[in-house]
Amino acid sequence: MKSNDNFFAQVYQVVKLIPLGKVTTYGAIASYLGSKGSARMVGWAMNASHGMKDLPAHRVVNRNGLLTGKNHFSSPNLMQALLEKEGVTVENNTIINFENFFWDPAKALEL
């Protein structure tokens, strides 16, 4: 097993816990997993998650609430549509009032 496989699995475990109508960031997940500064690696994990139907990948955004992963969905508008269906307001590919929707795994979960 490659060393990334275990990290990716840990990322997916956290992503599955993001509540409906909430979002988190690549950096928040990395920090929670003890790999602060590994936001890009979380992004790679998310890119590798295609086909995982039980993974709410649409709930992971960048630190400014920007839908940076939208091009990895089957349609460029799907990420926004899924978030809006959950009550998250998105304009110009950015979550409006991001702080109101932000879910911090470090505050919500215990290691």
MDTraj code that builds the backbone (N, CA, C; nanometers):
import mdtraj as md
import numpy as np

residues = "MET LYS SER ASN ASP ASN PHE PHE ALA GLN VAL TYR GLN VAL VAL LYS LEU ILE PRO LEU GLY LYS VAL THR THR TYR GLY ALA ILE ALA SER TYR LEU GLY SER LYS GLY SER ALA ARG MET VAL GLY TRP ALA MET ASN ALA SER HIS GLY MET LYS ASP LEU PRO ALA HIS ARG VAL VAL ASN ARG ASN GLY LEU LEU THR GLY LYS ASN HIS PHE SER SER PRO ASN LEU MET GLN ALA LEU LEU GLU LYS GLU GLY VAL THR VAL GLU ASN ASN THR ILE ILE ASN PHE GLU ASN PHE PHE TRP ASP PRO ALA LYS ALA LEU GLU LEU".split()
xyz = np.array([
    [0.0845, -0.1189, 0.0000],
    [0.0000, 0.0000, 0.0000],
    [0.0884, 0.1244, 0.0000],
    [0.0589, 0.2199, -0.0879],
    [0.1344, 0.3445, -0.0926],
    [0.0997, 0.4285, 0.0295],
    [0.1947, 0.5127, 0.0720],
    [0.1714, 0.5957, 0.1904],
    [0.0559, 0.6935, 0.1706],
    [0.0332, 0.7378, 0.0463],
    [-0.0784, 0.8287, 0.0184],
    [-0.2129, 0.7617, 0.0411],
    [-0.2196, 0.6305, 0.0202],
    [-0.3463, 0.5584, 0.0327],
    [-0.4070, 0.5769, 0.1719],
    [-0.3256, 0.5660, 0.2750],
    [-0.3748, 0.5815, 0.4115],
    [-0.4216, 0.7247, 0.4360],
    [-0.3448, 0.8227, 0.3892],
    [-0.3839, 0.9633, 0.4058],
    [-0.5145, 0.9898, 0.3321],
    [-0.5245, 0.9407, 0.2087],
    [-0.6460, 0.9599, 0.1307],
    [-0.7659, 0.8994, 0.2033],
    [-0.7502, 0.7805, 0.2594],
    [-0.8595, 0.7156, 0.3329],
    [-0.9014, 0.7994, 0.4524],
    [-0.8049, 0.8601, 0.5201],
    [-0.8361, 0.9466, 0.6340],
    [-0.9118, 1.0710, 0.5876],
    [-0.8710, 1.1266, 0.4749],
    [-0.9415, 1.2426, 0.4182],
    [-1.0867, 1.2051, 0.3915],
    [-1.1093, 1.0906, 0.3295],
    [-1.2449, 1.0483, 0.2954],
    [-1.3299, 1.0264, 0.4206],
    [-1.2695, 0.9763, 0.5271],
    [-1.3436, 0.9578, 0.6527],
    [-1.3926, 1.0922, 0.7062],
    [-1.3087, 1.1942, 0.6987],
    [-1.3477, 1.3272, 0.7466],
    [-1.4558, 1.3854, 0.6562],
    [-1.4374, 1.3753, 0.5256],
    [-1.5341, 1.4322, 0.4306],
    [-1.6728, 1.3718, 0.4510],
    [-1.6785, 1.2438, 0.4793],
    [-1.8083, 1.1776, 0.5013],
    [-1.8820, 1.2325, 0.6235],
    [-1.8101, 1.3006, 0.7123],
    [-1.8701, 1.3539, 0.8348],
    [-1.9177, 1.4984, 0.8223],
    [-1.8880, 1.5635, 0.7106],
    [-1.9310, 1.7028, 0.6924],
    [-2.0835, 1.7048, 0.6885],
    [-2.1452, 1.7809, 0.7785],
    [-2.2923, 1.7832, 0.7833],
    [-2.3558, 1.8438, 0.6580],
    [-2.4760, 1.8023, 0.6319],
    [-2.5575, 1.8583, 0.5244],
    [-2.5655, 2.0094, 0.5418],
    [-2.5448, 2.0839, 0.4353],
    [-2.5545, 2.2293, 0.4408],
    [-2.4320, 2.2987, 0.4982],
    [-2.3250, 2.2235, 0.5183],
    [-2.1994, 2.2800, 0.5692],
    [-2.0879, 2.2495, 0.4702],
    [-1.9794, 2.3256, 0.4788],
    [-1.8620, 2.3024, 0.3960],
    [-1.7377, 2.3117, 0.4831],
    [-1.6312, 2.2530, 0.4358],
    [-1.5018, 2.2696, 0.5009],
    [-1.3985, 2.2935, 0.3931],
    [-1.2748, 2.3149, 0.4350],
    [-1.1692, 2.3470, 0.3393],
    [-1.0649, 2.2359, 0.3337],
    [-0.9900, 2.2376, 0.2267],
    [-0.8790, 2.1436, 0.2113],
    [-0.7823, 2.1600, 0.3288],
    [-0.7529, 2.2850, 0.3633],
    [-0.6598, 2.3133, 0.4723],
    [-0.7111, 2.2697, 0.6081],
    [-0.8402, 2.2866, 0.6332],
    [-0.8978, 2.2456, 0.7615],
    [-0.8894, 2.0942, 0.7779],
    [-0.9118, 2.0218, 0.6697],
    [-0.9007, 1.8762, 0.6755],
    [-0.7556, 1.8367, 0.7007],
    [-0.6627, 1.8976, 0.6278],
    [-0.5204, 1.8669, 0.6450],
    [-0.4759, 1.8952, 0.7878],
    [-0.5159, 2.0093, 0.8406],
    [-0.4787, 2.0467, 0.9766],
    [-0.5346, 1.9475, 1.0777],
    [-0.6597, 1.9106, 1.0611],
    [-0.7227, 1.8139, 1.1505],
    [-0.6481, 1.6806, 1.1495],
    [-0.5986, 1.6416, 1.0340],
    [-0.5283, 1.5134, 1.0208],
    [-0.3814, 1.5233, 1.0633],
    [-0.3429, 1.6397, 1.1152],
    [-0.2058, 1.6563, 1.1634],
    [-0.1058, 1.6838, 1.0531],
    [-0.1534, 1.7261, 0.9387],
    [-0.0668, 1.7553, 0.8247],
    [-0.0881, 1.8985, 0.7767],
    [-0.0841, 1.9923, 0.8719],
    [-0.1024, 2.1326, 0.8360],
    [-0.0059, 2.1669, 0.7235],
    [-0.0532, 2.2332, 0.6239],
    [0.0289, 2.2654, 0.5083],
    [0.0137, 2.1648, 0.3952],
    [-0.0698, 2.0647, 0.4154],
    [-0.0903, 1.9621, 0.3125],
    [-0.2256, 1.9760, 0.2436],
    [-0.2735, 2.0983, 0.2306],
    [-0.4027, 2.1208, 0.1658],
    [-0.4041, 2.0658, 0.0233],
    [-0.2930, 2.0798, -0.0471],
    [-0.2885, 2.0280, -0.1849],
    [-0.3031, 1.8766, -0.1878],
    [-0.2461, 1.8117, -0.0896],
    [-0.2580, 1.6660, -0.0845],
    [-0.4038, 1.6255, -0.0598],
    [-0.4752, 1.7042, 0.0206],
    [-0.6187, 1.6799, 0.0394],
    [-0.6894, 1.6992, -0.0947],
    [-0.6498, 1.8012, -0.1694],
    [-0.7061, 1.8234, -0.3026],
    [-0.6815, 1.7057, -0.3948],
    [-0.5617, 1.6480, -0.3876],
    [-0.5310, 1.5303, -0.4694],
    [-0.6203, 1.4138, -0.4290],
    [-0.6421, 1.4004, -0.2989],
    [-0.7304, 1.2933, -0.2509],
    [-0.8714, 1.3139, -0.3062],
    [-0.9166, 1.4379, -0.3054],
    [-1.0507, 1.4654, -0.3567],
    [-1.0574, 1.4376, -0.5064],
    [-0.9518, 1.4733, -0.5802],
    [-0.9492, 1.4459, -0.7243],
    [-0.9516, 1.2964, -0.7518],
    [-0.8936, 1.2184, -0.6625],
    [-0.8882, 1.0731, -0.6793],
    [-1.0162, 1.0038, -0.6326],
    [-1.1122, 1.0813, -0.5834],
    [-1.2327, 1.0222, -0.5251],
    [-1.3465, 1.0033, -0.6252],
    [-1.3206, 1.0280, -0.7521],
    [-1.4257, 1.0131, -0.8536],
    [-1.4887, 0.8751, -0.8458],
    [-1.6181, 0.8705, -0.8506],
    [-1.6891, 0.7438, -0.8466],
    [-1.7283, 0.6987, -0.7065],
    [-1.6852, 0.7722, -0.6041],
    [-1.7246, 0.7374, -0.4672],
    [-1.8587, 0.8053, -0.4389],
    [-1.9654, 0.7318, -0.4578],
    [-2.0997, 0.7894, -0.4487],
    [-2.1377, 0.8358, -0.3087],
    [-2.0806, 0.7775, -0.2045],
    [-2.1169, 0.8148, -0.0682],
    [-2.0281, 0.9253, -0.0116],
    [-1.9480, 0.9893, -0.0962],
    [-1.8571, 1.0937, -0.0516],
    [-1.9095, 1.2308, -0.0951],
    [-1.9463, 1.3177, 0.0002],
    [-1.9980, 1.4499, -0.0364],
    [-1.8851, 1.5472, -0.0726],
    [-1.8152, 1.5173, -0.1815],
    [-1.6993, 1.5964, -0.2244],
    [-1.7357, 1.7426, -0.2517],
    [-1.8608, 1.7687, -0.2842],
    [-1.9038, 1.9055, -0.3130],
    [-1.8943, 1.9962, -0.1905],
    [-1.8783, 1.9386, -0.0725],
    [-1.8711, 2.0169, 0.0512],
    [-1.7289, 2.0587, 0.0878],
    [-1.6329, 2.0334, 0.0003],
    [-1.4942, 2.0724, 0.0257],
    [-1.4565, 2.1829, -0.0726],
    [-1.4177, 2.2981, -0.0169],
    [-1.3866, 2.4176, -0.0963],
    [-1.2523, 2.4757, -0.0517],
    [-1.2082, 2.5806, -0.1172],
    [-1.0822, 2.6398, -0.0740],
    [-1.1050, 2.7335, 0.0445],
    [-0.9984, 2.7879, 0.0995],
    [-1.0051, 2.8666, 0.2239],
    [-1.0867, 2.9943, 0.2128],
    [-1.1160, 3.0370, 0.0895],
    [-1.1972, 3.1567, 0.0694],
    [-1.3414, 3.1237, 0.0312],
    [-1.3752, 2.9948, 0.0351],
    [-1.5099, 2.9537, -0.0029],
    [-1.5296, 2.9417, -0.1522],
    [-1.4215, 2.9372, -0.2261],
    [-1.4275, 2.9257, -0.3716],
    [-1.4429, 2.7791, -0.4124],
    [-1.5282, 2.7531, -0.5095],
    [-1.5544, 2.6173, -0.5571],
    [-1.4441, 2.5731, -0.6532],
    [-1.3245, 2.5558, -0.6014],
    [-1.2093, 2.5229, -0.6856],
    [-1.2163, 2.3821, -0.7437],
    [-1.2942, 2.2929, -0.6856],
    [-1.3039, 2.1557, -0.7353],
    [-1.4140, 2.1339, -0.8362],
    [-1.4843, 2.2386, -0.8748],
    [-1.6039, 2.2224, -0.9582],
    [-1.5775, 2.1567, -1.0931],
    [-1.4593, 2.1748, -1.1475],
    [-1.4287, 2.1171, -1.2790],
    [-1.4039, 1.9668, -1.2741],
    [-1.3977, 1.9112, -1.1541],
    [-1.3766, 1.7676, -1.1399],
    [-1.5084, 1.6905, -1.1280],
    [-1.6196, 1.7625, -1.1360],
    [-1.7513, 1.6993, -1.1335],
    [-1.7963, 1.6737, -1.2768],
    [-1.8979, 1.5918, -1.2940],
    [-1.9435, 1.5559, -1.4286],
    [-1.9916, 1.6767, -1.5082],
    [-2.0327, 1.7812, -1.4386],
    [-2.0725, 1.9063, -1.5009],
    [-2.0121, 2.0192, -1.4178],
    [-1.9632, 2.1263, -1.4804],
    [-1.9034, 2.2361, -1.4041],
    [-2.0008, 2.3049, -1.3074],
    [-2.1313, 2.2856, -1.3295],
    [-2.2314, 2.3488, -1.2426],
    [-2.2834, 2.2564, -1.1333],
    [-2.2436, 2.1297, -1.1365],
    [-2.2982, 2.0316, -1.0428],
    [-2.2612, 2.0622, -0.8981],
    [-2.1379, 2.1012, -0.8719],
    [-2.0950, 2.1304, -0.7350],
    [-2.1822, 2.2410, -0.6747],
    [-2.2012, 2.3486, -0.7492],
    [-2.2853, 2.4583, -0.7027],
    [-2.4290, 2.4123, -0.6833],
    [-2.4816, 2.3370, -0.7755],
    [-2.6198, 2.2892, -0.7655],
    [-2.6397, 2.2032, -0.6414],
    [-2.5443, 2.1152, -0.6118],
    [-2.5546, 2.0299, -0.4929],
    [-2.5498, 2.1131, -0.3647],
    [-2.4633, 2.2119, -0.3609],
    [-2.4555, 2.2988, -0.2430],
    [-2.5839, 2.3796, -0.2258],
    [-2.6340, 2.4357, -0.3347],
    [-2.7568, 2.5153, -0.3273],
    [-2.8757, 2.4304, -0.2843],
    [-2.8780, 2.3048, -0.3258],
    [-2.9845, 2.2127, -0.2842],
    [-2.9833, 2.1934, -0.1322],
    [-2.8642, 2.2093, -0.0713],
    [-2.8488, 2.1956, 0.0738],
    [-2.8640, 2.3290, 0.1472],
    [-2.8965, 2.4357, 0.0736],
    [-2.9196, 2.5649, 0.1368],
    [-2.7994, 2.6578, 0.1408],
    [-2.6919, 2.6214, 0.0739],
    [-2.5714, 2.7045, 0.0695],
    [-2.5836, 2.8000, -0.0490],
    [-2.5651, 2.9285, -0.0245],
    [-2.5758, 3.0295, -0.1294],
    [-2.4407, 3.0472, -0.1979],
    [-2.4417, 3.0380, -0.3312],
    [-2.3192, 3.0502, -0.4094],
    [-2.3406, 3.1541, -0.5187],
    [-2.2471, 3.2475, -0.5291],
    [-2.2474, 3.3459, -0.6373],
    [-2.1069, 3.3567, -0.6924],
    [-2.0942, 3.3588, -0.8237],
    [-1.9635, 3.3697, -0.8894],
    [-1.8657, 3.2650, -0.8367],
    [-1.9145, 3.1427, -0.8219],
    [-1.8333, 3.0292, -0.7759],
    [-1.7806, 3.0441, -0.6333],
    [-1.8401, 3.1333, -0.5556],
    [-1.7953, 3.1565, -0.4180],
    [-1.9140, 3.1478, -0.3229],
    [-1.8926, 3.0843, -0.2086],
    [-1.9978, 3.0722, -0.1079],
    [-2.0176, 3.2071, -0.0400],
    [-2.1410, 3.2531, -0.0396],
    [-2.1763, 3.3792, 0.0258],
    [-2.1893, 3.3523, 0.1757],
    [-2.1369, 3.4437, 0.2567],
    [-2.1356, 3.4267, 0.4027],
    [-2.0704, 3.2935, 0.4402],
    [-1.9543, 3.2703, 0.3830],
    [-1.8804, 3.1464, 0.4005],
    [-1.8685, 3.1050, 0.5472],
    [-1.8420, 3.2019, 0.6349],
    [-1.8235, 3.1704, 0.7777],
    [-1.9479, 3.1075, 0.8398],
    [-2.0648, 3.1354, 0.7854],
    [-2.1887, 3.0763, 0.8380],
    [-2.2049, 2.9288, 0.8001],
    [-2.1364, 2.8870, 0.6955],
    [-2.1488, 2.7496, 0.6462],
    [-2.0264, 2.6647, 0.6788],
    [-1.9208, 2.7289, 0.7294],
    [-1.7949, 2.6596, 0.7533],
    [-1.8058, 2.5622, 0.8700],
    [-1.7590, 2.4400, 0.8470],
    [-1.7544, 2.3343, 0.9471],
    [-1.6083, 2.3004, 0.9702],
    [-1.5614, 2.3183, 1.0925],
    [-1.4221, 2.2917, 1.1267],
    [-1.4123, 2.1554, 1.1920],
    [-1.3507, 2.0586, 1.1265],
    [-1.3414, 1.9244, 1.1850],
    [-1.2671, 1.9230, 1.3186],
    [-1.1724, 2.0137, 1.3358],
    [-1.0956, 2.0174, 1.4608],
    [-1.1845, 2.0548, 1.5793],
    [-1.2872, 2.1343, 1.5552],
    [-1.3785, 2.1736, 1.6634],
    [-1.4927, 2.0745, 1.6791],
    [-1.5246, 2.0049, 1.5712],
    [-1.6417, 1.9147, 1.5741],
    [-1.6063, 1.7709, 1.6099],
    [-1.4824, 1.7323, 1.5862],
    [-1.4434, 1.5925, 1.6034],
    [-1.3274, 1.5809, 1.7010],
    [-1.3185, 1.4691, 1.7662],
    [-1.2044, 1.4404, 1.8531],
    [-1.1181, 1.3387, 1.7837],
    [-0.9868, 1.3581, 1.7932],
    [-0.8938, 1.2603, 1.7330],
    [-0.8941, 1.1325, 1.8121],
])
top = md.Topology()
chain = top.add_chain()
for i, resn in enumerate(residues, 1):
    res = top.add_residue(resn, chain, resSeq=i)
    for name in ("N", "CA", "C"):
        top.add_atom(name, md.element.get_by_symbol(name[0]), res)
traj = md.Trajectory(xyz[None], top)
